[in-house]
Every structure is written in structure tokens, then in C-alpha cells.
Amino acid sequence: MTPPFAANRASDDRAAATTAKLAGRWLLLSDYGPRARFLMVTAWTGLAFLIAVDAVWLVFSRLSFAESNWSSIVRLVLFAAVAFGLCGLIAYRLNNVTDRIGLALRETACRIELLINTAVFFSLLAVAVIAWCCLGTSAALPLQDARLAQIDRWMGFDWPGFVAFVNSSAITSQLLVKAYQSTPYMLLGTMLWLCASGQGERLAEFLAVSCLTSIGIAVGMMILPAGGAYSYYDLPLAAYDHLGAGSGMWHHDLLMALRTGKATVIDFNVPNSNCLVTFPSGHTVLAIIMTYALRGSRWTFIPALIVNGAMLVSTIPHGGHHLFDLVAGASIAAGAIHFVRRRPAAGRCPVPAGADLANARG
């Protein structure tokens, strides 16, 4: 007869093993090979770094965290818990199926779980980055637009002249505006494609690159804080009327409110709270890393190259960036991609959804 304490210990060991395996699956640390594990460790470590710095910085700043932000975070956590639970239950129940419908349902649950992983990670990353940007802006460091404009001229770039050239064509202006506005849809499409196609390792790479570039942008904005090219050159509306009134200036009121102390709360519901950084160019970073993530198939890479290429160009006349903002953003993206490519690929051999849970309970 097995002693009671031995049975309890065995039960605790199984529970611990189940928890560890579930955590590994939900954090994308276990199912897609050693390279994906390395990439996700990089991503989660970078995210933890941003959150830790935000938490300490917030204590010593004059800003406070809106209560509505906490309710949004709690809802995110509850949604993730329920969604992961349902996916885990489905995968567990279908672990030993062999018929076509059962296998399709199991794979669908696996893809949905990837999507939930991605949504949770990007939501937390957005929280950390927006908080950092608000805190950094409230530090009211001297704006460096004059220096950025000087660098542009040193590179031989005439910013007002380029805006006038683009604005001379109403069709070109509107196409570039649409390309700029496509950014959130391209980001969502990139994530959906990687999840729906089950590319767990490529998804882990994208999350790691996104986190590393976010850190680069966060540091860059503290080195050369800027208000944007439109605020510096103060062009008349006639110079960019085809690009739309307010081009490159939608963030300016909030930027100035945080710098002068009129705004004292970090509130994610405030419009343009995610648009406070002009140096480095976040749109340039996204254009490069999204195109890179969709490589490997001409059906995804070529459309991404065209749309993101147009979006990258639009960051100057519509986004209001100095040219050097784009150079810095491209350098950050290239550096992050180089870092993740240093880890040799180990092949993509995902564990079937639900297998970990079944083994842990066996």
C-alpha cells in the first residue's frame, strides 16, 4: 500500500509538471523548438524590462496611472485565462483523435491558441511602450528638431521641398495617406497570417523583434526627443493641403500637455497616446519588420513589400518625420533582425496541440 505522503507528493509533482508544461505552451516556450524558445525568452525578458522600468519611473514621476487602465488590463487577463482554458480543454479532449474532422478541430484550437498568445503579448507590450512614452515625454527634455533638420540638410534632403513635391499630386498624396493608415491593418494581418499558418517559430521571431525594436525606440526618444517636422517647419496649409490638415500634428497637443504638466495621467483611452514618438520612426520599424516576417512566400512578401514600402515613404509627408527619423528607425529594425538571426534555425517541429497536457496528466 502506498503511504499517504508518497501519494500526495506524486500528486503535487504531477500538478507542478502540468503547470510547467502549460506555462511553456502558453508562453510559446515549448512547442516550436529551441530557436523559438530562445526568441520568446528574449521577448518576455525585454517586456519584463520595460514594465519594471515603467513601474519604478512612475513612482518618481508626476504622472499617475488611470484607473481605467487597470480595468482594461484585468479584462485582458480574464479573457486570456478563459480563452487558454477553452483551447486547452479542446486540445486535451481531441489529443488522441485520428479522424479528419477531429484533427482539423485540434489544429484549429492550436492556431487560436497562437493568436491568443500574440494578442496578450502585444497588448502588454503596448501598455509598457505607451507608459514609457508618456513618462519620457513628461520629462520635458529639450526638443531636438533643429538638430534633426540640420542632419537632414547635411544629408542633402530638403524636407519642405519633398512635401511640396508630393503634395503637387492629389492622387499620390492620397495613396500615401492610405498607405500610412494601413499600418494597423498590416500589423493585424501579419499576426493573423503567422498564427493561421501555424508558423510558431516565425511568430516567436516577430514577437522578439517587436520587443527589441520597442526598446530601441524607447531609448531613442530619450536621446533625441522631438516634436515632429511639421511643428518645426510650421508650413502653411496650402503646402500640404492634399495630404490633409493635421498631417504629422495629431500627437502635438498631447505632447505639449505632457511636457508642460497640463496632462498628469497616463490614460490609454486618450486619443493619440500611442503616437508621441517622432524620433525614431516607429512606422519605419514596423514597415521593415512586418515585411521581414512575411518573407518566404511571394504571395505574402510582395504585397507586404509594396504596401509597407509606400507606408515607409508616407512617414515623411504625412507622418511628419524628419528623414533621419527613418534612418534611425531602419537601423533599430536592422539591429534587432541581426540579433535574432544570430541564433541558428533548428527546424520547425511543433508538438501537437494538447500533447503536453495529456502527457502531464498521464
C-alpha positions as semicolon CSV with decimal commas, in nm:
position;residue;x (nm);y (nm);z (nm)
1;M;0,000;0,000;0,000
2;T;0,137;0,341;-0,096
3;P;0,191;0,571;0,205
4;P;-0,038;0,877;0,204
5;F;0,253;1,122;0,198
6;A;0,400;0,947;-0,108
7;A;0,068;0,966;-0,292
8;N;0,035;1,337;-0,205
9;R;0,389;1,403;-0,323
10;A;0,324;1,224;-0,651
11;S;0,006;1,427;-0,698
12;D;0,195;1,751;-0,628
13;D;0,465;1,651;-0,875
14;R;0,206;1,586;-1,146
15;A;0,038;1,919;-1,073
16;A;0,373;2,100;-1,092
17;A;0,459;1,923;-1,417
18;T;0,120;2,014;-1,564
19;T;0,162;2,379;-1,461
20;A;0,513;2,397;-1,606
21;K;0,408;2,241;-1,935
22;L;0,103;2,465;-1,967
23;A;0,313;2,774;-1,891
24;G;0,565;2,663;-2,152
25;R;0,291;2,623;-2,410
26;W;0,110;2,946;-2,329
27;L;0,433;3,147;-2,330
28;L;0,542;2,981;-2,658
29;L;0,846;2,831;-2,486
30;S;0,798;2,462;-2,553
31;D;0,613;2,371;-2,873
32;Y;0,825;2,507;-3,158
33;G;1,185;2,408;-3,089
34;P;1,492;2,561;-2,923
35;R;1,516;2,863;-3,151
36;A;1,157;2,966;-3,076
37;R;1,229;2,916;-2,706
38;F;1,534;3,144;-2,729
39;L;1,332;3,407;-2,916
40;M;1,043;3,401;-2,669
41;V;1,279;3,420;-2,372
42;T;1,423;3,729;-2,541
43;A;1,075;3,872;-2,597
44;W;0,944;3,809;-2,245
45;T;1,269;3,934;-2,088
46;G;1,252;4,254;-2,290
47;L;0,887;4,304;-2,196
48;A;0,966;4,247;-1,828
49;F;1,246;4,505;-1,854
50;L;1,012;4,769;-1,997
51;I;0,744;4,703;-1,735
52;A;0,996;4,713;-1,450
53;V;1,144;5,044;-1,566
54;D;0,794;5,189;-1,611
55;A;0,693;5,084;-1,260
56;V;0,997;5,243;-1,096
57;W;0,982;5,553;-1,315
58;L;0,613;5,605;-1,242
59;V;0,679;5,618;-0,868
60;F;0,919;5,912;-0,911
61;S;0,727;6,096;-1,185
62;R;0,446;6,349;-1,161
63;L;0,219;6,123;-1,366
64;S;-0,034;5,874;-1,236
65;F;-0,184;5,562;-1,392
66;A;-0,553;5,596;-1,482
67;E;-0,788;5,356;-1,303
68;S;-0,948;5,273;-1,637
69;N;-0,614;5,129;-1,748
70;W;-0,624;4,873;-1,467
71;S;-0,974;4,761;-1,563
72;S;-0,856;4,711;-1,922
73;I;-0,560;4,503;-1,805
74;V;-0,783;4,293;-1,577
75;R;-1,022;4,227;-1,865
76;L;-0,728;4,122;-2,082
77;V;-0,605;3,878;-1,817
78;L;-0,952;3,730;-1,766
79;F;-1,008;3,694;-2,139
80;A;-0,673;3,523;-2,180
81;A;-0,740;3,285;-1,891
82;V;-1,081;3,181;-2,026
83;A;-0,956;3,151;-2,385
84;F;-0,649;2,947;-2,287
85;G;-0,865;2,724;-2,071
86;L;-1,108;2,653;-2,354
87;C;-0,831;2,588;-2,605
88;G;-0,651;2,362;-2,360
89;L;-0,968;2,166;-2,289
90;I;-1,042;2,121;-2,660
91;A;-0,686;2,014;-2,733
92;Y;-0,687;1,769;-2,443
93;R;-1,017;1,610;-2,543
94;L;-0,901;1,575;-2,903
95;N;-0,546;1,465;-2,828
96;N;-0,593;1,102;-2,937
97;V;-0,832;1,154;-3,227
98;T;-0,733;1,019;-3,568
99;D;-1,028;1,115;-3,789
100;R;-1,003;1,408;-4,027
101;I;-1,258;1,629;-3,850
102;G;-1,102;1,574;-3,511
103;L;-0,754;1,653;-3,641
104;A;-0,884;1,969;-3,809
105;L;-1,051;2,082;-3,486
106;R;-0,734;2,016;-3,288
107;E;-0,522;2,214;-3,533
108;T;-0,775;2,496;-3,528
109;A;-0,753;2,510;-3,149
110;C;-0,373;2,524;-3,179
111;R;-0,392;2,818;-3,422
112;I;-0,638;3,002;-3,198
113;E;-0,407;2,949;-2,904
114;L;-0,124;3,107;-3,105
115;L;-0,346;3,406;-3,177
116;I;-0,431;3,445;-2,809
117;N;-0,062;3,428;-2,720
118;T;0,011;3,701;-2,971
119;A;-0,278;3,923;-2,860
120;V;-0,175;3,902;-2,495
121;F;0,190;3,973;-2,568
122;F;0,123;4,268;-2,797
123;S;-0,133;4,414;-2,556
124;L;0,117;4,404;-2,270
125;L;0,388;4,545;-2,496
126;A;0,157;4,831;-2,596
127;V;0,088;4,904;-2,228
128;A;0,460;4,915;-2,149
129;V;0,553;5,127;-2,452
130;I;0,271;5,382;-2,413
131;A;0,352;5,424;-2,044
132;W;0,721;5,475;-2,128
133;C;0,639;5,730;-2,398
134;C;0,417;5,929;-2,162
135;L;0,679;5,920;-1,887
136;G;0,957;6,015;-2,129
137;T;0,755;6,300;-2,275
138;S;0,670;6,435;-1,929
139;A;1,043;6,463;-1,856
140;A;1,031;6,763;-2,093
141;L;1,381;6,720;-2,229
142;P;1,484;6,988;-2,484
143;L;1,336;6,917;-2,827
144;Q;1,595;6,837;-3,092
145;D;1,404;6,914;-3,412
146;A;1,654;7,182;-3,514
147;R;1,936;6,927;-3,491
148;L;1,734;6,667;-3,683
149;A;1,655;6,922;-3,955
150;Q;2,025;7,009;-3,971
151;I;2,115;6,642;-4,016
152;D;1,858;6,617;-4,297
153;R;2,017;6,913;-4,473
154;W;2,363;6,764;-4,419
155;M;2,237;6,450;-4,598
156;G;2,119;6,671;-4,884
157;F;1,748;6,630;-4,809
158;D;1,510;6,924;-4,850
159;W;1,212;6,838;-4,626
160;P;0,980;7,127;-4,727
161;G;1,067;7,067;-5,092
162;F;0,984;6,697;-5,068
163;V;0,648;6,770;-4,905
164;A;0,570;7,025;-5,178
165;F;0,666;6,769;-5,445
166;V;0,435;6,501;-5,301
167;N;0,154;6,749;-5,240
168;S;0,166;6,861;-5,604
169;S;-0,018;6,541;-5,696
170;A;-0,352;6,485;-5,528
171;I;-0,355;6,116;-5,630
172;T;-0,005;6,048;-5,498
173;S;-0,086;6,230;-5,175
174;Q;-0,400;6,028;-5,113
175;L;-0,228;5,700;-5,196
176;L;0,045;5,774;-4,945
177;V;-0,211;5,877;-4,682
178;K;-0,394;5,545;-4,732
179;A;-0,064;5,359;-4,711
180;Y;0,015;5,531;-4,381
181;Q;-0,329;5,449;-4,246
182;S;-0,288;5,084;-4,344
183;T;-0,030;5,025;-4,068
184;P;-0,261;4,878;-3,802
185;Y;-0,431;4,657;-4,062
186;M;-0,096;4,532;-4,190
187;L;0,015;4,459;-3,835
188;L;-0,304;4,268;-3,763
189;G;-0,278;4,085;-4,095
190;T;0,082;3,985;-4,026
191;M;-0,008;3,838;-3,688
192;L;-0,317;3,661;-3,824
193;W;-0,120;3,506;-4,109
194;L;0,159;3,377;-3,886
195;C;-0,096;3,231;-3,642
196;A;-0,333;3,086;-3,902
197;S;-0,048;2,922;-4,091
198;G;0,092;2,773;-3,770
199;Q;0,434;2,935;-3,807
200;G;0,518;2,931;-3,439
201;E;0,891;2,988;-3,482
202;R;0,840;3,276;-3,726
203;L;0,581;3,423;-3,488
204;A;0,826;3,398;-3,197
205;E;1,083;3,575;-3,413
206;F;0,836;3,853;-3,491
207;L;0,746;3,899;-3,124
208;A;1,113;3,911;-3,024
209;V;1,196;4,164;-3,296
210;S;0,892;4,373;-3,199
211;C;1,005;4,383;-2,837
212;L;1,368;4,462;-2,918
213;T;1,271;4,743;-3,156
214;S;1,030;4,883;-2,896
215;I;1,319;4,907;-2,653
216;G;1,526;5,077;-2,923
217;I;1,251;5,330;-2,990
218;A;1,205;5,392;-2,616
219;V;1,575;5,465;-2,571
220;G;1,595;5,668;-2,893
221;M;1,316;5,905;-2,793
222;M;1,513;5,996;-2,481
223;I;1,830;6,066;-2,679
224;L;1,672;6,296;-2,940
225;P;1,321;6,396;-2,825
226;A;1,133;6,576;-3,098
227;G;0,801;6,735;-3,175
228;G;0,798;6,646;-3,544
229;A;0,893;6,813;-3,870
230;Y;0,557;6,984;-3,919
231;S;0,582;7,153;-3,580
232;Y;0,936;7,266;-3,660
233;Y;0,884;7,399;-4,014
234;D;0,532;7,533;-3,947
235;L;0,430;7,514;-4,312
236;P;0,112;7,686;-4,432
237;L;-0,181;7,454;-4,503
238;A;-0,155;7,528;-4,876
239;A;0,182;7,349;-4,876
240;Y;0,025;7,016;-4,778
241;D;-0,350;7,052;-4,836
242;H;-0,371;6,734;-5,047
243;L;-0,207;6,540;-4,764
244;G;-0,472;6,660;-4,522
245;A;-0,491;6,922;-4,250
246;G;-0,326;6,799;-3,931
247;S;-0,075;6,577;-4,106
248;G;0,201;6,489;-3,864
249;M;0,045;6,701;-3,588
250;W;-0,225;6,475;-3,436
251;H;0,001;6,399;-3,139
252;H;0,116;6,756;-3,077
253;D;-0,150;6,873;-2,829
254;L;-0,099;6,573;-2,601
255;L;0,280;6,602;-2,640
256;M;0,276;6,962;-2,522
257;A;0,027;6,889;-2,244
258;L;0,255;6,620;-2,102
259;R;0,565;6,837;-2,138
260;T;0,407;7,139;-1,966
261;G;0,236;6,942;-1,690
262;K;-0,120;7,012;-1,805
263;A;-0,170;6,636;-1,851
264;T;-0,083;6,436;-1,538
265;V;-0,246;6,099;-1,607
266;I;-0,137;5,812;-1,829
267;D;-0,467;5,718;-1,988
268;F;-0,478;5,468;-2,272
269;N;-0,819;5,600;-2,375
270;V;-0,682;5,943;-2,461
271;P;-0,655;5,976;-2,841
272;N;-0,303;5,960;-2,987
273;S;-0,143;5,839;-2,662
274;N;0,035;5,583;-2,881
275;C;0,170;5,846;-3,123
276;L;0,401;6,052;-2,905
277;V;0,731;5,944;-3,060
278;T;0,863;6,104;-3,379
279;F;1,228;6,004;-3,334
280;P;1,294;5,726;-3,417
281;S;1,020;5,647;-3,669
282;G;0,802;5,364;-3,539
283;H;0,630;5,330;-3,876
284;T;0,966;5,269;-4,040
285;V;1,040;4,998;-3,786
286;L;0,703;4,832;-3,849
287;A;0,738;4,856;-4,228
288;I;1,068;4,667;-4,214
289;I;0,989;4,403;-3,952
290;M;0,645;4,321;-4,096
291;T;0,790;4,276;-4,444
292;Y;1,068;4,062;-4,298
293;A;0,817;3,848;-4,108
294;L;0,621;3,778;-4,427
295;R;0,921;3,662;-4,627
296;G;0,938;3,308;-4,764
297;S;0,636;3,325;-4,993
298;R;0,587;3,564;-5,280
299;W;0,214;3,570;-5,206
300;T;0,279;3,743;-4,875
301;F;0,618;3,907;-4,926
302;I;0,547;4,101;-5,248
303;P;0,220;4,262;-5,130
304;A;0,384;4,343;-4,796
305;L;0,683;4,496;-4,974
306;I;0,460;4,718;-5,189
307;V;0,224;4,836;-4,914
308;N;0,490;4,876;-4,646
309;G;0,724;5,044;-4,892
310;A;0,458;5,303;-4,969
311;M;0,387;5,339;-4,598
312;L;0,755;5,400;-4,531
313;V;0,766;5,681;-4,787
314;S;0,448;5,832;-4,640
315;T;0,607;5,876;-4,298
316;I;0,777;6,194;-4,421
317;P;0,497;6,394;-4,591
318;H;0,203;6,258;-4,389
319;G;0,362;6,127;-4,070
320;G;0,569;6,442;-4,029
321;H;0,902;6,267;-3,972
322;H;1,244;6,404;-4,046
323;L;1,441;6,185;-4,285
324;F;1,686;6,099;-4,008
325;D;1,393;5,957;-3,806
326;L;1,359;5,695;-4,079
327;V;1,733;5,625;-4,083
328;A;1,729;5,568;-3,707
329;G;1,417;5,350;-3,726
330;A;1,568;5,140;-4,004
331;S;1,890;5,099;-3,803
332;I;1,695;4,979;-3,499
333;A;1,498;4,730;-3,709
334;A;1,814;4,603;-3,878
335;G;1,990;4,564;-3,545
336;A;1,702;4,366;-3,395
337;I;1,680;4,139;-3,700
338;H;2,054;4,080;-3,690
339;F;2,029;3,983;-3,323
340;V;1,757;3,722;-3,377
341;R;1,932;3,582;-3,684
342;R;2,242;3,509;-3,479
343;R;2,058;3,211;-3,327
344;P;2,076;2,928;-3,585
345;A;1,746;2,784;-3,702
346;A;1,662;2,446;-3,552
347;G;1,374;2,347;-3,777
348;R;1,006;2,376;-3,707
349;C;0,870;2,070;-3,533
350;P;0,573;2,180;-3,323
351;V;0,434;1,947;-3,063
352;P;0,070;1,866;-3,143
353;A;-0,172;2,084;-2,951
354;G;-0,280;1,914;-2,631
355;A;0,003;1,663;-2,623
356;D;0,180;1,837;-2,335
357;L;-0,134;1,850;-2,127
358;A;-0,212;1,485;-2,192
359;N;0,142;1,375;-2,108
360;A;0,148;1,582;-1,792
361;R;-0,172;1,419;-1,671
362;G;-0,075;1,072;-1,776
